Amino acid sequence: MADTRHCKVLILGAGPAGYTAALYAARADLKPVMIAGPQPGGQLTTTTEVENYPGYPKGITGPEMMEEFREQAERFGTEVIYDLANEVDLSQRPFKVMTDGGVFTTDALIVSTGATAKYLGIPSEQRLRNKGVTACATCDGAFFRGQDVAVIGGGDTAMEEAQFLTRMCRSVHLIHRRDSFRASKVMQQRTLANPKITVHYNRSVKEVVGDDGVVALVLENTEGGPDERLLVTGMFLAIGHEPNSQPFVGKLNLDETGYIKIARPGTTYTNVEGVFACGDVADKVYRQAVTAAGTGCMAAIDAERWLAEHG
């Protein structure tokens, strides 16, 4: 039988939200234990340069930033365990979390498992990730100032990304595999009226061309026409994110796309008392490191106060 261990506060996920929650919980003497999950450091570990996080005027790489977050959390007593949570039992307290390495029980649970950006899955795209291929215009748009770029997608997010990029890029190509958009009418109108945006209907990306950086995209005509070559230096994926909430299906209230619902606006409380959610697993709007860290702080304070109220 797997060993069982109890802790006051258990944190699932080791991104900006999880590490910030750990820092605050540790400073409150709650002796938090963190299960780092499959990608310690979260999405930032796949980001080469971070220039929009306060306190780093010269910028920093994502992995370096997450290493500093970890060191700070551990300095105050957080225990980071490199393990993967597979199943949770939230039916009674203490809550139970089953991992590859054992079983943890906890008085309060902070869920900061993040979300994963959806990619097309073609080999050349994966080879050029962070070399011109990215899934966050807000994070990386400034690196493409004065350049020609492409946005992939047809929803509101794709159009928001395209319009944002027109502020700094020379031109933006919006590539959509269908002949009509699923975005809201107002977003379509704004996009189509923007002279810096060119829409390519019925097109999908067949290949991303480049060695050390993107130089072009090969577009496939979904209606059977010949392939086309589009000269761009950046490709922004805007085809959605997948919240890492699978262990909580049927255990916590999730929205239609799998994000954890916050039960009390302005807090991190879920529908289960003693379980708190922070970061991208509960945020489909902002998805930034700084907002994730902010909600991580909130989750630790919410957990601390909730534990005090419940003895």
N, C-alpha and C positions, 0 to 999 in steps of 0.2 A: 504494500500500500504506500502511496506517495506521502512524504512528510507534510505535515500541516504546520503552518506558522501564522501567528496572529500579529497584527500591527494596528495602530490607531488610525493611520491614514495610508491608504494605498492609492498610488497614482499610476494609471495605465497610459503609457505613451511618453516619449522623450523628445518632444519638440519644444518650441518656445513657450507654449502654454503649459506643458507638463513641467518643464524646468522652473518656470516662474512660480507655479503652484508649489513645487517642491521647496523652493527658496523661502517663500513666505511661511509655509507650514513648518519648515525646519526652524526658522527663527522664532516661531511660536511654540517651540519645544514639543511639537507633535510627532517627532521622530518618523517622518514619512519614508515609506519604501516605494521605490519606483520600479515598475516592470517596463523596461525600455522598448520592447516590441520588436517588430521585424526591421525597422529602419530607425535606429537611434539617431536623434537629431532631426527627424522628420524631413519634410520636403526641402528644407534649407541645405541639407547635405548634398543635394544635386544642383545647387546654385553656386556658380563660380564667384560672382561678385555681388555683395549687398551694399548699396549706397544710400538706402532710404531708411535705415534704422538709426534713431537718435543715439548720439554718443560715439559714433564712428565717422568723424569728419573726413577721413581719408579712405573710407570704405573698408570692407573686410570680406573674406570669402565665407560662404555659408558654413562649411565644415569648421573653420576656425571659430566662428561666432558660437556655434553649438558646443564646441569644446570649452569655450569660456563660460557658457551658461552652465555646463555640467560641473566644471570646477567650482563655480560659485555656489551651486546647490550643495555639492558634497562638502564644501568648506564648513557649512553650518549643520552638517549631520545627516543629509539625505543619503540613503543607501540605494544605489542604482544596481539593479539586477538585470543582466542581459538574458532575458527570457521572453517567451511569447504566451500571452493569455489566450486561451482557446474557448473557455466557457465560463459563464458567471451564474451564480444563484443569488438573486436579489429578493427572494420570497420572504426572508427573515433576516434579522440582525443577530450576530454579525454576518455581513455579506461574505460570500464565498467566491473565490476566483481560482479556477483551475488553469495551471500553466503546464508547459512541457516539463518543467523541473519539479513541480510539486503543487501543493494547495495552499492558498493564502486566505485567511479570514481577516476582516477589517471592520472597524466601527464606522468609518466613513470612506467612501470611494469617490475618487476624482477621475473622470474619464476625459482624456486628452489624446485620443488615438488618431486625430487628424483626418485628412482626406487625401486622396490620390488623384492627380490630374489624369484625365483620359488622353491617350495618345493614339495615333493611327495604327501603330504596330508594324510599320515597315522598317526593314533593317537600316536603311540610310538615315531615317529619322532618328533612330536610337543612337546611331554612331555620331550624329551631329547635335545631340542634346547639349545645351549650354555652349554650343559653338555656332549659334545662329538659330537653333530650334529651342523654343521656350513655350511655357504655358501661362505666362503672366505678363501682360503688357504693362501693368502698373509697376511691376518689379523691374523689368528689363527694357522698357521702351526707350529710356534715355540713352542706352548704348547704341541705338540705331538712328540717332539724330541726323537728319539730312539724307537718309537712305530710303531705298524702295523696299517695302516689306509686304508680306502676305498674312492675312488672318484666315484661319480655317474654321468654318461653322456657319450656322444660319439662324441662331437664336438671339435673344436679347444680349447675352454676354458677348457674343461675337461682334455685334454691332457697337456695343459700348467700347469694346477693345479697339475696334477699327477707328471709331471717332476719337478716342483718346490718342491713338497713334498719329492721327493727322496733325496734332499740335506740334510734333517734333520731326516727323518723317516727311520725306519729299512726296511720296505717294504710298497709298495703301491699296492692295488688291484683296478683295473679299471673295473667297472661294467657297462655293456651296454646291453640294452634290445633286441638289434638286433644282427644279425650275421655279420654285416659290419658297419664301422664307416662313419659318415658324415663329419669328419674332413678332412682337406687338406692332400694330400699325404705325404708331407714332415713332417707334425706333426705325422702322423701315423707311418712313418718310424722311427722317433726319439723315439716314445713311445715303439714300438715293439722291438727296439734295446736296450732299457734300461733294464739291468738285475734285477733292483729292482722293476720293474713293472710287475705284473701278470694281464693278461686280462681275464675277465670272460664274454664271449659272451652269448647272449640269457638268460640273468639273470635280474631279477628285485628285488628290496628290498620289501619283504613281511612284515618284522617286524624288528625293532631296539630293541635289547635286552639290558637290564640294568635298574638299579634303580637310582643311583646317577650319573651314567656315562655309556657310551657305553661299552659293553663287547663283543658283537657279532652282526652279522646281519643274519637274515634268508632270504636266497635267493630263489626265485621261478624260476623254469625253464620255460621260456616262450614257450618252445616246448613240455611241458607236462611231463617232468621227475620229479623225487622226489625233495623235498626241500633240501637245503643245509644250513649248519651252518658255517659261516665264522667268525673267531675270530679276531676282530679288536677293537681298543679303540677310533677310530674316524671315522666319516662319513662326507665327504665333498660333498655338492650338487653343481653340475656344469651343470645344465640343463637350465640355462638362467635367465635373469632378465626381469622384466616388467616395462618399464618406466611409471611413473605416469603422462602421458601426455593426458589423455582422454579428458579433457575440451578443448584441443587445436587442436583436429582433425578438419581439414577443416579451421582452423584459422591461424595456423603457418605451415611452411614447416617441415614435419616429414620424417624420413627415413623409409625404409620398415619394420622396427621392432618397430617404434613408438618413437624413440628418436628425440628430437628437433634438427633440422639442424642449425648449426652456419653459418650465411651468409657471414661473413668476417673472414677468418682464423686469429687466434691470438687475437680475441675479443670475446665478448659474444653477439654481435648483432644477432638478428634473421632477417627474411625477412620482418618483420613489424617494421618500424622505431619507436623507443621508447619502444620496448619490448626486454628484454635481458634474456638470459637463462644461468644458471650456475648449477654446481653440476651434480649428476648422471642422471638427466633427459636429459642431453645433452652429457653424457660421457658413452660410452659403452666399453671403453678400460681400464681405470685405476680404477675407482670406489673406490677411497680411500678417507678417511676423509680429509687428507691434500690436495689432489688435488681439492676436492670439495670446501674447504675453499679458496684455491687460486683463483678459478674461481669466487667465491662469491665476493672477493675483486675486481676482474676485472669488474664484473657486476656493482658494485656500482660506480666505477670510470667511466666506460662507460656511466652509467646513468647520473652521475653528469655533465660530459662534454657535453653530448647530450642535457641536459636541459639548460645548459649555452648557447649553440649554438642556441637554439630555444627560447631564452628569458624566 
